[in-house]
Amino acid sequence: MSSQSLYVIKLGSSTIVHHPEVFAELNDLVQKGKKVLLVAGGAEGIRQKYEQLNRSIPVLALANGDEARYCSPSEMPLIRAAYQEFILAKVHEQLKSYQLKVFAQIGGDNEVVFGQKSKPIKAIVDGKTVIVRDSLFGSFTGCNVDFLQGALQVFDVVCLTPPIYDRELGEYINIDADMLAAHLATELAAEHLRFVTGTAGLLRNVDEPASTISDVYLGDEIHSIKGRMKQKVRAANHAISKGICDVSITGPHSLNRPGTGKTWFWNMQRDASGTDLLRKAIRIPSVSGDESVLAGYLLNAVQLPGVNGFVDEAGNVVFRKGNGPNQLLLLGHLDTVPYNWQVACDEERIAGRGTVDAKGSLLSFIQMLYDAEVPEDGSLLVIGAVEEEVSSSKGAFYVRDHYRADAVIIGEPSGEDSLTLGYYGLYKLSISISKPQEHSAGKDSISVLDQLYTIVADIRERVGSVDPSSLSSLIDIKHSNHKGILSATGILNFRISPLAGKDYAKQIQLDYGDGVSVTVLRATPGFANPRNSPLVKAFVRSFASKGKAIHYIKKRGTSDMNTLATTWEGVPMVAYGPGDASLDHTNEEYLQLSEVHGARAILQGAIEEWYRLRSEEGSYGYVGTVAKSFS
């Protein structure tokens, strides 16, 4: 399963012309199922065009000491030709070499991107201030969103360049390519915005290539910024203030190759209260299938002595602290459901997609790498899994088959004062019906939709006989008529109680004869942990140490706990994390920061108490067969 997340990538013209290896990275994104909107700069192409014509590039000396290209009406045709001949032609050539479908044009063509000419410019000529009125430079006012979204669905890569079009003037106007990228990312609600430059991100010292500034917060003053980098910073700040995407400047001439650097921009103040990493993680979109950016950021952010980290073959981010045999697994997940909206936070709470389900829990787990004491005979395994929110559960299945643990804490919202002991399972079916078209007034005629509803009702009855406590929901229906063949497909979800056992699916007959196909998409059993396990006892004692009484809950949803329980026999598992679970998957997700800190204190106490009990009582439980242990 791949997310159709959108990457808006601004490539400088020098990168396009002289560093074609960057196109391999664009191809890699496409192969991973991402949508790519490329915004191409043109300085190198314009230089080559004017050199071809043996002409000097006209510039204006501005009153503030900067210089700007003079885009007079007579020069605009040459600028457009430079983009066509030296930039767009190169983009086509490189992307076509990877057999990619490419749509590329100057932004203003067909009025796809439009803007407004700027006010007259004050310039310095022969030491005197003059007003230049005919410069065709301007700013973005809008774009044809529907056209671009359609193009992004049809083509592997969509590429746009300046100039754009001023409808009122009926003229092309030039625009800064970095600002064009920032505006397009905002208009199209992109998940990721990248400015690829010739240095390793922003540098503290321009003479030191390795002096990358890793994070830029609101209000930060960066005195080392010079020249064209000022526009990239301006564009990045515009994007984080207006949009929902994560924003970074990368390089040299690369998105993410080894040895390169990256500067992230954050629409937040630096936080010293222990939630800085949480606030950032929530600002990195990570819809199921698009978790790699967040995984990579967390991996780079957690650099602690005695903690080893890596991203495994499934895409899970994995950290280990300690090397002892008594292994406790803290399993959270990286992904969220769609859609993203701009994060909002103050001193009391933070709101945004994924705050409750379940970045608050995952980042509390990661905080334990800093706070929890792990004894010599213990090891703490912290994993952020991929694709928990979709049926594949890719990350959890990989954990189940490649790691081991003596006890597991799942990162899901229980609230600071409660502990989740179990979950219902998920039984997910796809029901497809196909039959020749017939007149609705014909004798014994039944529509495919009526037939679908009849079968759904019958399946509900059959599942209910196996698990009277089950819950069901018909979550999707599709209907079509193709060349006289009527088809209907429905997706039917059941929540299966732990009482149904592991083999409930084998008891349910799903054969409905010709023309009807019922496919089992998921058959995960429910799981309930007993209250008398040492893991629960560790939480009870931690709650008590904080003067709290523990509340036990069992959820009718499903988590990665269910996946592990399919083969991990006898392994104690509970779920714990801050947040109100009723906010899961809603557009009202938020966390009280006081609850985050309170839940972390309880979690730390439970972890350290579990290690103490484990050492005192020796081995208990049995870990099912796994492919290999953590190494």
Buried (B, 14 or more C-beta within 10 A) or exposed (E): EEBBBBBBBBBBBBBBBEBBEBBEBBBEBBEEEBBBBBBBBBBBBBBBBBEEEEEEBEEBEBEEEEEBBBBEEEBBEBBBBBBBBBBBEBBBEBBEEBEBEBBBBBBBBEBBBBBBBBEEBEBBEEEEEEEBEEBBBBBBBBBBEEBBBEBBEEBBBBBBBBBBBBEEEEBBBBBBBBBBBBBBBBBBBBBBBBBBBBBBBBBEEBEEEEBBBEBBBEEEEBEBBEEBBEBBBBBBBBBBEBBBBBBBBBBBBBBBBEEBBBBBBBBBEEBEEBBBBBBBBBBBBBBBBBBBBBBBBBBEBBEEEEBEBEBBEBBBBBBBBBBBEBBBBBBBBBBBBBEBEBBEBEEEBBBBBBBBBBBBBBBBBBBBBEBBBBBEEBBBBBBBBBBBBBBBBBBBBBBBEBBBBBBBBBBBBBBBBBBBBBBBBBBBBBBBBBBEEEEEEEEEEEBBBEBBBEBBEEBBEEBEEBBEBBEBEBEEBEBEEEEEEBBBBBBBBBBBBBEBBBEBBEEBEBEBEEEBEBEEBBBBBBBBBEEEBBBBBBBBBBBEEEEBEBEBEBBEBBBBBBBBBBBBEEBBBBBBBBBBBEBBBEEEBBBBBEBBBBBBBBBBBBBBBBBBBBBEEEEBBEBBEBEEEBE
